[in-house]
Amino acid sequence: MELERLQKIISSRGYCSRRKAEELILAGKVFVEGTKVDFLGAKFLPNVKIEICGQEIKDTEEKVAFAFNKPLGVVSTANDDQGRRTVVDFFKNLPYRLYPAGRLDYNTAGCLIVTNDGELAALITHPSSHLEKAYIATVEGYITDEELRTLHDGVMLEDGMTLPCKVLLGKRNQEVSIIKLIIHEGRNRQVRRMCEAVGHNVKSLYRESVGMINCNDIARGHYRQLTDKEIEHIKELCRDNKANNVIPDIRKKK
């Protein structure tokens, strides 16, 4: 979820124009999460609690979420300083302020949840939610059974040992191997780094699913809107994992 300037958030909630919001901020009438913000330039998450003159300014925009099959060469942000195509560019025809819930590398394609629901985005991206994500990786060379077991049990990366995950072998030969990894962490470039740690560079990487949301039936660069039931299912799963400090043992799944 991208940080936004406070005056933009206030304006987007329909309270007043950005210029008027700036005047209110400088006048010391705006409080964010109970703390006065009386200077311009402060940035916050779009779902932050805002009060103006003692009145809470709520976001009345309809909450929606989409499963988006991100193409290669697209950045998972709302804006890009280098002028590259962003995920949000694919949704410009919709009347919502959308942003990606999490990220996929520039050179990784596949399933990404795009939403304006701050709670949903926070739950998906928070480490304690342990939401499963399935990746299909094509790696260089013949991956051995021992290397597959190492990926399964956890590998040491520069930011610590990875949690156990489920590993399925698609095919392998002396040139390439295709494997599926189901992880429930969200470290930067995690799957690529895991494969490199056992001696295999990733040639291509595709994220098949986030939680129960699968993008295999969605063409690259296209999306479908999630149902209320799907959204609530994701939220409940993440809340339960957080509340009970549960790390799913996905290795037991068939």
N, C-alpha and C positions, 0 to 999 in steps of 0.2 A: 504494500500500500504506500503510495507516494505522499510525502508531506506537502502541504499547501499553505500559502500565506493566509494569515488569519482573516484579512479583509475579503479575500476571495471566498473563504468558507462562509463567512457571514452573508455575503451577497448571494451565494448559491443557494442559501436557505430561504431566500426571498424576503429577508428582513429589510434590506435597503441596498443602495448602490455601493459599489466598492469605495467610491470617493467619500460617501457619507460614513461608511464603516471606518475609513481611516480617521475621519474627524472624531468619531466616537472613541476609537482606540486612544488617540492622542489626548482626549479629554479625560481619560482614566475611567471610562464607564464600562469597559469590557473586562470580564473575568473568564479565564479558561481553567476549568477544573478547580475553581475556587480561588485562583491566583490572579491578581490584576495584571493585565498586559497593556502598558501605556506607551509602547514604541512600535514603530513600523518595521516590518521585516521578519517578525516572528512566524515560524512555520509549525503546523501541527497536523495530526492525522485528520482526515475529513470527518470522522465520527466523534470528534472531541466534544465534551460538554462546554457550552458557551452560555454565559449570562450577560445581558446588557441591561443596565439600570435595574438589576434585581430580577429580571425576567429571563427564564431559560429560552434560548432560541433553538428550536428543534428542527431537524431535517425532515421535511414533509414529502420528499421525493419517494415515489414508489420504489420498493426494494426489489431488485431483480438480480439474476445471476445467469451466466451463460457458460457452456462448455465450448471452448475454442480450440480448434486444431491448429496450433501455431506452425507456420511454415519456417523453413530455415531462413536465416538472414533477416530476422525481425527481432527487435529488442523488446523485452518484457517490461516496458515502462509506459507511462502516459506521455512523456516528452523525452526527446533525445537531443543533447547539445550538438551532436555531430550530424544531425539532419537525417539519420537513418529512419526507416519505416518502423513504427511502433505498433504494438498490439492494439492500442486504442484507435489507430487509424482505420481499422477494419470495422469499427462500430460507429463511425461518424454520422451514419444515417439514423441513429437511434437517439431519442430525446433524454438520454441519461448521462450522468457524470460517472463514467466507468473507469475502473483501474484493475490491473491484474492482481489476483490473490497469490502472491509468490512470484517466482521467476523461473524462466527456462533460459538456458544459455543461448546466445546468438546463433550458434551452430547446432542447437538441439531443437528438434521438432516435437510436436505432440500436444498432449492434453494440458490445458491451462484454464483455470476458472477465472472468469472476468466478471466483476460485480460492482455495485455501488453500496452493497451491504457491508458496513464496517465490521459488524460482529462476525459475519461469516468469514470475511477476509482475515480477521485477527485469529479466529479459531483455526483456520486452515494453515496459517503460517507459524503459529506458536509452537515451539519445540515440544512442549508437554502434551500437545494434542496427539502426537504419534500417528498422524493420518497416513495410511499406506499409499505408496506411489509405485507403479509398475513401469519398468523401463525395458526396452529391447535394445541390446547393444550388439553391434557387429564389431568384433575386435580383430586385430592382426594376429595371425598365427594359430596354431593348434593349442587350445586351452586344455590342460590335463585335468583328470579327476581330482588330483591333489589341490590344484589351483582353485577348482570349483568349491572344494570343501573349505579352503581358506576364505574365500569370499563369503561363504555361508556362515562361517563361525565368527568372522570379523577380522578386519585388517587394520594395522597401525598406520594412521595418516599423521601429517604434521600437527593436526589439531586433535589428535587422540584416536583411540580405538573405535572402530565402527561397531554398531550393534549387530547381532546376528540377523541374517535376512534369508529370504527364500531365493534359491537359485535354480533355474530350469535350463537345461541344455537343449537348444534347437538343433543345430548341426555344427559339425566341425571338420576341418581338413587342414592340410599343412599351410594353406593361404589365410583362411579366415575361420572364425568361430562365431556363432550367433547364440547369445544367452539372454535370458530374461531374469531380471533382478527385481524383487519386491522389497522395498525398504520403507522404513517409517521414521527416517530422519530427513532433515532438509539442509544439509551442509552445502556450501558452494561447490559446484562441480563434483559432487560426491561420487557418482557412478563412474565418471571418467577417472577420477583419482584412485578409486578402488581397483579398477581394471589395470591401471598403470602400476599399482603397487604389487600386482602378481605377474607383471611383465608383459602386459598386452595393451598397446595403444588402441584407443577407440577410433574406428573408421567412421561410424555413424551411430547416432543415438536418437531413439524415439521414445517419448513418454506415452505409454498406452493409456494410463488411467490415473485419476486422483480419487482415492477412496473408492466408492462404487461407481463413479462416473467414468465411462469409457468413451474414447473419441474415435474408435476404429471405424465407425459408420459415418463419420463426419469428414468431408473432403478437406484437404489442407487449405487454410485461409477462410474456412467457413465455421459456423457455430450453430448451436441450438440452445434455446432457452431452457433452463432447468425448471422443473415443476416445484411447487411449494413443498410437496412431499419429499422430493430429493434434497432440497435445501435444508429442511428440518432434520432429515436423516443424518446429513453431514454434521450439522450442529450438535445433535444429540450424541453422536459417536465421539466427537471431539470433546464435548463437555464431560462425558462419562470417563474417558481416558484421563482427562485433566484432574477430575474430582477424585478418582480412585488411584491416581498415579500408575496407570496401567500402561505397560509396553506390550502390545499384542505379540504372542508367540506365533508369528505367521509361518514358521517352519512346519507347524503341525497341519497346515491346511493342505487339502488334496487338490 
